[in-house]
Each structure stands twice: as C-alpha cells, then as structure tokens.
Amino acid sequence: MSRPELTGSASNFYNDTEARKYDTNSRMVGIQAEITNRAVELLQLPSDRPSFILDMGCGSGLSGKVLEESGHYWVGCDVSRDMLNVASEREISTSGDLFHHDMGTGLPFRPASFDGCISISALQWLCYSNTSSQVPKRRLVRFFSSLYAVLKRGARAVLQFYPETPEQAVLISECASKVGFAGGVVVDYPNSTKAKKHYLVLSFDRGYNTPRGLDDGGAKGGVRVDGVGGGRKGGKNVAKKKKGVKTKEWIQHKKDVQRKKIGDGNVRKDTRFTGRKRKDKF
C-alpha cells in the first residue's frame, strides 16, 4: 500500500468520504487516542491546572477529544476542510476552535499564545511538494519558526510523525534546530514494525534531556535521538544560501518523488553535474 503523502495534497486525499471513514474506523480511533495520550505525557504539562494546547493537523478532532478528556482547552488547525466539517458535526460540543489552515505557510496566532502543542500523524506531509512553489525544507522552517513564536517560553511541543526514510527524520530535526528549538526524536517500540512511533519533542530549554522511548515491555527502554540543537543563543553563524536557488538536495528530492509516481525509467538519472551551477561565461 502506497503512502497517502505520495498521492497528492492532504486536502485532496482527506475528502468527505475519506474523512468520515477515518473518523468512524474503530481501529484508527483507538490508535489516535493512544498516540495522543502518549504525546500529552511527553508534554509534561502541569497537573494542577488546565493548559491551552495547539493541535496541528487536528483532523476530525479525535486528538482534541483526548485533550478535553484530560481537562485541557485546545485550538485545532487542519488543511482539510472536510476533516474539519466532520469535527464540527460531533454531537457533543467541543471546547476547541477549528481553523482551516496549511501549517506549511506558518501559524496565524499571536506570540506566546499556547502552553503546548501536539500534532498527530501530520508533520510528514510537509516533506512532500505538490506544486513547484512548495519546497519541503522552506515549509518546515516556516512552520517551526512560527511555532517557536506562538508557544509560551517554557512550553513544549510533541509532534508525532511517520518518516518515510531516516533522511526525512533528520531533515525535520534540522529544521526545528535551525529556528532555535532544543530536543530530539523519541522512538517508541523501535523493534516493532506496526507499533513503532516517532515523536519529535521540542523545548526552549537548551539543557533539555529528551525522554527515552518505550520498549516492547512498556518500560522506558526505547530509542532517544538527541538530534535537535540547543536553542538560538550560542549557535554558530551559518552562511545562508541565496533564495530561489535550486540546490542539489531540492533537485534530488523532486526526482525521488517523480520516480515513485511515474517510475524510475521516466526520470533523468543523477550525474556529477546534478545541481551544479553553470559557469556565467563559456
């Protein structure tokens, strides 16, 4: 079964039919509840008061329901209007406001608005481009930069995602680090094909120690990858590339996407000249 991210945009994939199927699938509902509870645990929220949580890629509101049951208030964003329509049709009114928004364009909220952020099974969509203007790295940086702004200092973010390759997980971590976040990737059940889950845990604290993941016995014996840097201060200056330049990384990513869609034989092979700038004069 191919990954839904390879079929096109999330707004097209999660149409009305797919959104209702997603919301009524008992197995999917159970998995989403389990992942959300784990994300809330990793947020380490204060137990003496409710928190105001941002839910990115909230879908039909399954994760928001878990937040409510935990006593928290929340705001949800999703790129699929059909998913949001399903969420708004729930018989039981929710405390969460819903926004139709593409997180790859940045977040439309005031600075320091939220006590925390969760995202369930949505972040990996930013690693794919559906138009020539969508460059995954730029969209990831734009998202993390705006997330850094809308969180209160001392807040954390826990973003569960499904990387297609290890390189995607590295790209996501590097983009979070670039804007100033500290933290790393927590991997639960690393030896299980079906139960394995990746959580990007982000903090403002440069000395933050990423929690260990869960192992097959439920103990804290899973994998921890401290792949996110130590905040904005004290970092080395990195030379910025010119905007609009198609880097070798960008070109190879586009070719990989095309190979999966139309076959390897229909895409020009990489050479030592791939991504190399032509000389100004012959």
C-alpha positions in Angstrom: 0.0 0.0 0.0 1.5 3.4 -1.0 1.8 6.2 1.4 -1.1 8.8 1.2 1.6 11.5 1.1 2.6 10.3 -2.4 -0.9 10.6 -3.8 -1.1 14.4 -3.7 -2.0 17.0 -1.1 -3.6 16.2 2.2 -6.6 18.4 1.4 -7.4 16.3 -1.6 -6.7 12.9 0.0 -8.9 13.6 3.0 -12.1 14.4 1.1 -15.5 13.9 2.6 -15.6 10.2 2.1 -12.1 9.5 3.4 -12.7 11.9 6.4 -15.8 10.1 7.5 -14.2 6.7 7.0 -11.2 7.9 9.1 -13.5 9.2 11.9 -15.6 6.0 12.2 -12.9 3.4 11.9 -12.7 1.9 15.5 -9.1 0.8 15.0 -8.0 4.2 13.8 -9.8 5.9 16.7 -8.1 3.7 19.2 -4.6 4.3 17.6 -5.2 8.1 17.6 -6.3 8.1 21.2 -3.2 6.0 22.2 -0.8 8.3 20.4 -2.4 11.5 21.7 -2.2 10.2 25.3 1.5 9.5 24.8 2.0 13.0 23.3 0.3 14.6 26.3 2.5 12.5 28.6 5.6 13.7 26.8 4.4 17.4 27.1 4.8 17.1 30.9 2.0 19.6 31.5 1.3 21.0 35.0 -1.2 18.7 36.8 -2.8 21.4 39.0 -4.4 23.4 36.2 -5.7 23.1 32.6 -3.5 24.1 29.7 -4.2 25.8 26.4 -2.9 23.4 23.6 -2.5 23.9 19.9 -3.4 20.8 17.9 -1.7 20.9 14.4 -3.3 18.7 11.8 -6.2 18.1 14.2 -8.3 16.2 11.5 -11.7 15.2 12.7 -11.0 16.1 16.3 -10.0 12.7 17.6 -6.9 14.1 19.3 -8.8 17.1 20.6 -11.3 14.8 22.3 -8.4 13.2 24.2 -7.2 16.7 25.2 -10.6 17.6 26.5 -10.9 14.3 28.5 -7.5 15.2 30.1 -9.0 18.6 31.2 -7.3 20.9 28.7 -8.5 23.5 26.3 -7.4 23.4 22.7 -7.4 25.0 19.2 -7.1 22.9 16.1 -5.8 23.6 12.6 -6.1 21.4 9.5 -5.6 21.8 5.8 -8.6 19.5 5.0 -11.9 21.4 5.2 -13.8 18.0 5.0 -12.0 16.8 8.1 -12.9 20.0 10.0 -16.5 19.6 8.8 -16.6 16.1 10.4 -15.1 17.6 13.6 -17.8 20.3 13.8 -20.6 17.8 13.3 -19.9 15.9 16.5 -23.0 15.5 18.7 -21.1 16.5 21.8 -19.9 20.1 21.6 -16.1 20.6 22.0 -14.1 23.3 23.7 -11.8 23.5 20.7 -12.0 26.2 18.0 -11.2 24.9 14.5 -9.2 26.7 11.8 -8.8 25.8 8.1 -5.1 26.4 7.6 -2.0 25.0 5.9 0.7 24.8 8.6 3.4 24.9 5.9 2.6 28.6 5.5 3.2 29.5 9.1 0.8 29.8 12.1 -1.8 32.6 12.3 -1.7 33.2 16.1 -0.4 35.8 18.4 3.1 35.3 20.0 3.2 33.3 23.3 -0.4 32.1 23.0 -0.1 28.4 23.9 1.1 26.3 26.8 2.0 23.4 24.4 1.5 21.9 21.0 0.7 18.4 19.8 0.5 17.1 16.2 -0.6 13.5 15.4 0.4 11.9 12.1 0.6 15.2 10.2 4.1 16.6 10.2 5.4 14.2 7.5 3.1 15.8 4.9 5.5 18.8 4.9 8.2 16.6 3.5 6.4 16.4 0.1 5.8 19.0 -2.5 2.7 19.1 -4.7 3.5 22.3 -6.6 6.7 23.9 -7.9 6.4 26.5 -5.2 6.4 24.0 -2.3 9.9 23.4 -1.2 9.8 21.0 1.8 12.7 22.5 3.7 11.3 26.0 3.4 7.9 24.9 4.5 9.3 23.1 7.5 11.4 26.1 8.6 8.4 28.4 8.2 6.3 26.1 10.3 8.8 25.7 13.1 9.7 29.4 13.1 6.1 30.3 13.6 5.6 27.5 16.2 8.6 28.9 18.1 6.8 32.3 18.2 3.3 31.2 19.3 4.4 29.0 22.2 4.9 30.4 25.6 8.5 30.3 26.9 8.8 27.1 28.9 6.3 25.3 26.8 7.0 22.1 24.8 5.8 20.7 21.6 5.3 16.9 20.8 4.9 16.1 17.1 4.2 12.5 16.2 5.1 11.7 12.6 5.7 8.8 10.2 9.0 9.4 8.3 9.3 7.6 5.0 13.1 7.5 5.4 15.7 8.2 8.1 16.7 11.3 6.0 13.2 12.7 6.5 13.6 12.5 10.2 16.9 14.2 10.0 15.6 17.0 7.8 12.7 17.6 10.2 15.0 17.7 13.2 17.5 20.0 11.5 14.7 22.5 10.5 13.5 22.6 14.1 17.0 23.2 15.3 17.6 26.0 12.8 14.9 28.2 14.3 16.1 27.7 17.9 14.4 24.6 19.4 16.2 22.0 21.6 15.1 18.4 22.0 15.1 15.3 19.9 13.2 12.4 18.4 11.7 9.8 20.8 11.1 6.4 19.2 8.6 4.1 21.0 8.7 0.3 20.3 11.7 0.6 17.8 11.8 -3.2 17.2 8.1 -3.4 16.1 7.0 -2.8 12.5 3.4 -1.9 13.4 3.8 -0.3 16.8 6.9 1.8 16.1 6.2 5.6 16.6 8.3 8.7 16.2 7.8 11.7 18.4 9.7 15.0 17.9 9.9 16.5 21.3 10.8 20.2 21.3 11.7 22.6 24.2 13.1 26.1 24.7 15.5 24.8 27.3 19.0 24.3 25.8 19.8 21.8 28.6 16.6 19.8 27.9 17.1 16.0 28.0 14.9 14.2 25.6 12.9 11.3 27.3 13.6 7.7 26.4 11.1 5.9 24.3 9.0 2.9 25.4 10.2 -0.7 24.6 8.1 -3.7 23.9 7.5 -4.3 27.6 6.2 -0.7 28.2 9.4 0.3 30.1 11.5 3.3 29.2 13.9 1.3 27.2 13.2 2.6 23.7 15.3 4.9 21.5 16.1 8.5 22.1 17.8 10.6 19.3 19.0 14.0 20.5 19.0 15.4 17.0 17.7 19.0 17.7 20.1 21.8 18.6 20.4 23.8 21.8 18.4 27.0 21.2 19.0 30.2 19.4 21.7 31.6 21.6 25.2 30.4 21.4 24.8 28.9 17.9 27.3 29.3 15.2 26.6 31.6 12.3 25.7 29.6 9.2 26.0 31.1 5.8 22.6 31.5 4.2 22.0 30.2 0.6 20.5 32.6 -1.9 16.8 32.4 -2.1 15.3 30.8 -5.2 18.5 28.7 -5.9 17.6 25.1 -6.7 20.0 23.1 -4.6 21.2 19.6 -5.3 19.1 18.4 -2.3 16.0 20.1 -3.7 16.5 18.6 -7.1 17.1 15.0 -5.8 14.0 15.2 -3.6 11.9 16.2 -6.6 13.4 13.4 -8.7 12.7 10.9 -5.9 9.0 12.0 -5.7 8.7 11.6 -9.5 10.3 8.2 -9.5 7.7 6.9 -7.1 4.9 8.4 -9.2 5.9 7.6 -12.8 8.7 5.1 -12.5 12.5 5.3 -12.4 12.9 4.8 -16.1 11.0 8.0 -16.9 13.1 10.3 -14.7 16.6 11.5 -15.8 19.4 9.9 -13.8 21.6 11.8 -11.4 25.1 12.7 -12.6 28.0 14.5 -11.1 26.6 17.7 -12.7 23.3 17.4 -10.9 22.6 20.7 -9.1 25.9 22.2 -10.2 25.7 25.9 -11.3 26.7 26.6 -14.9 29.5 29.0 -15.5 28.5 32.5 -16.3 30.6 32.5 -19.4 31.6 29.8 -21.9 
